[in-house]
Amino acid sequence: MGIKEILHHHGADLSWQRAFYEDLHRHPELSHHEKRTAEKIREHLAGYGCEVIDGIGGYGMVAIFRNGEGPTVLMRADFDGLPVQEATGVEFAATNGAMHACGHDMHTTALLGACAIVDSRRDSWQGTFLALFQPAEETSDGAKTMLADGLLDRVPRPQLCLGQHIMPGPAGQVMSSPGPIMAGCDSIRVRLKGRSAHASMPHNSVDPTLMAAMIVVRLQAIVGREVAPDDFFVISVGELHSGDKNNIIPATAELVLNTRFYQPELATRVYAALKRVVKAECEASGAPDAPTFEFFAHGEVTDNDPGLHARIRESFDTVFGPDSVDATPSTASEDFSYLPQAWGVPYCFWLVGSTPAGRMDNPPVNHQADFLPDYEPTVRASTLAGAAAVLTFLRPTH
């Protein structure tokens, strides 16, 4: 029996998914504070034939489904929320000042659904399936925290790792591609030092606000004039802090930048140019001290293994037909790839469309206060995609 037939006749009860999803959505928890969410996941896993290793890196856990000799396959879902005040207006909207504005509640619901299918069809596969539930993706350190807490020594070593993310796009479409599918990223804190003075006496100052303003403009010239038109690089200024009184020219200013890229070697070149521009602007302004640079919240490029993708795409095409499509690489970032990198194994990560048909002309995007997946097609596609990918690599029994 092929994967399509297994999934169309899996026999697993998935009627719990909507209530589970709405409960997670109603009670989002921020990174490293996902106690209730982890408890709900743990409670649900108790109904399956698996061993659960929990408390990994805080609230992380892995469910281990063993079924004889064969490959070991890992699939991961994240489950933290964001500090966003929800504006969807649905009955199950969060009211605690946090929100599942990135779809992690759907990721978790889908992986638990894939667990239900794989567990119910043990007659169709052999091997070991690892379902990894990860906290703190939004702070880019959840995977690293699990690894630092001994993940590699606490669960079997997988031969490959899988993951998925819901995104804007026709709800129910499964979007995949080889190579880069999500961008790498860095955050950079730049501190500028000037000389303070009364606002009426600017000639006695070295104005860091003016320096910061000129740097903001010059940073975009790096992308526009030093990055080839067919390459991708983004520098966004997310924060600019300078002064707290209207009649005082401050002594310092701070910029916090965010970058996105698909080529780490290009990022190295851009960062050299960024430092050159900032230092030159400070020198031109007569700054008394050199600027400082702090790099943090690094995220690796999510770069799919072509061989794994080819096999998964074959399964997706069989299961989803015309709803299995080529992915346009996302400019968002993920910390998923730290997991397979730590084991030294290949991986594949795909995207699932979640936009209601009536909103395709101007779809809400992840992290917006009105981002809400179209439940039925999204949960179905993400659940079946997870199960299909896992079953592609577990050993078939016949």
C-alpha positions, -999 to +999 in steps of 0.1 A: +000+000+000+014+034-010+016+065+011-014+080-006-035+050+003-022+049+038-031+085+045-065+083+028-073+053+050-052+060+081-080+053+106-067+077+132-092+099+151-083+135+144-116+150+157-097+164+187-075+187+166-098+218+164-104+220+201-067+214+208-057+241+183-082+266+196-071+260+232-034+266+223-045+297+203-065+311+232-036+306+257-003+316+239+029+317+260+060+336+252+094+320+246+109+301+276+076+305+294+055+278+277+047+257+308+010+253+301+015+246+264+041+219+272+017+203+297-010+201+270+013+185+245+025+160+272-011+151+281-020+144+245+011+123+239+001+101+268-026+086+245-001+072+220+023+043+221+054+064+226+081+072+252+083+109+260+115+126+271+106+160+284+122+189+302+148+193+275+161+229+274+132+240+296+099+229+281+112+210+250+103+173+246+107+144+222+081+116+217+098+084+206+077+060+185+096+027+182+085+000+157+113-025+151+144-022+130+147+006+105+156+042+099+152+069+126+133+100+113+128+132+133+101+159+127+100+191+147+073+216+156+077+248+176+051+261+201+059+295+215+039+327+209+047+363+203+042+396+223+014+408+199-020+420+209-044+398+189-068+416+165-084+386+147-118+390+164-124+353+166-141+337+196-110+319+207-087+349+203-060+354+230-066+381+256-034+379+276-013+403+255+004+375+236-006+358+204+001+328+182+008+352+153+032+329+136+012+297+135+031+277+160-002+265+175-010+250+140+025+234+138+020+217+171-015+205+163-003+192+129+027+173+144+004+157+170-019+147+142+010+132+123+019+113+155-017+099+156-015+087+120+019+072+123+009+055+156-023+041+141-005+026+110+023+007+126+014-021+102+028+001+074+063+010+086+093+000+106+119+021+124+118+049+149+099+082+146+110+111+168+084+140+172+103+169+186+084+198+202+106+229+206+101+260+227+115+295+221+118+296+183+109+332+183+140+341+203+161+321+180+176+300+208+151+272+215+169+246+194+203+257+208+189+255+244+177+219+238+210+210+223+229+225+253+207+205+276+220+172+262+194+165+234+219+145+214+225+121+243+189+118+254+172+106+222+182+082+193+202+098+165+181+105+135+192+099+099+174+130+088+152+159+102+120+174+089+100+205+096+073+228+082+059+263+086+025+278+077+028+309+056+007+333+035-005+315+004-036+295-007-048+275+023-039+239+018-011+243-007+021+225+002+051+244-011+085+229-013+118+234-030+154+222-028+181+246-016+175+277+005+139+280+016+142+304+046+167+331+050+196+334+074+195+364+098+214+385+122+206+413+146+232+440+151+233+466+178+254+497+168+263+522+195+274+557+185+292+582+207+289+619+203+291+650+225+261+664+243+251+701+243+221+724+247+198+722+217+203+759+211+241+754+208+246+726+182+280+739+173+292+727+207+280+692+201+289+661+180+253+651+173+248+613+174+212+617+161+225+632+129+251+605+126+224+578+131+202+594+105+230+595+079+239+559+087+203+548+081+204+562+046+239+550+039+230+514+049+205+511+021+232+523-003+252+492+006+223+470-006+216+492-036+252+496-048+273+468-034+249+438-037+243+424-072+207+429-084+201+392-086+213+385-051+191+389-020+201+409+011+179+430+034+191+455+061+162+469+082+166+494+110+142+481+136+152+505+164+167+539+167+172+554+201+187+589+207+180+612+236+151+617+259+147+655+262+137+680+235+162+707+243+193+685+248+214+671+220+223+636+235+257+621+239+249+587+224+226+570+199+218+533+193+207+515+161+194+480+161+195+464+127+181+432+113+195+414+082+182+386+060+201+367+034+204+333+016+242+334+011+264+335+042+294+345+022+275+376+009+266+384+045+303+384+054+310+410+027+280+432+036+290+432+073+324+444+063+308+472+043+284+480+071+312+485+095+332+506+070+302+529+064+294+534+101+330+540+111+334+565+082+303+584+092+314+587+128+349+599+117+333+624+093+312+638+121+342+641+144+329+615+169+351+613+200+351+575+201+347+547+176+313+530+173+307+495+187+290+466+171+272+437+188+259+408+167+232+386+182+201+365+174+219+347+145+198+324+124+212+299+099+199+297+063+174+269+060+190+251+031+171+219+020+190+188+009+182+182-028+181+145-025+157+145+005+135+171-012+132+150-043+118+120-024+095+142-003+083+161-033+073+128-050+052+119-020+037+154-018+028+153-055+011+119-050-008+129-019-018+165-028-018+165-066-020+201-079-018+215-044+018+204-042+037+233-057+071+249-059+080+272-030+092+307-034+119+310-007+107+329+024+126+359+036+117+349+072+142+329+093+141+298+115+163+281+141+153+246+129+185+239+110+206+239+142+191+205+150+202+186+119+235+205+119+242+192+154+237+156+144+254+162+110+224+149+091+205+162+060+171+179+064+141+192+045+117+220+055+086+230+036+059+256+037+021+253+039-003+279+027-028+292+052-046+322+037-084+321+034-096+325-002-113+358+006-081+374+018-057+364-010-057+399-025-040+413+006-031+384+029-021+389+065+015+378+071+031+361+100+036+383+131+007+406+122-021+410+147-047+396+123-028+366+111-051+336+113-049+304+092-080+291+074-083+262+098-097+232+078-075+232+047-044+243+067-047+217+095-054+189+069-025+198+047+000+203+074-010+171+092-009+150+061+023+166+048+040+158+081+028+122+080+036+118+044+072+130+048+078+108+078+064+077+061+085+085+030+117+076+050+105+050+075+109+015+062+077+002+045+066-032+057+053-043+023 
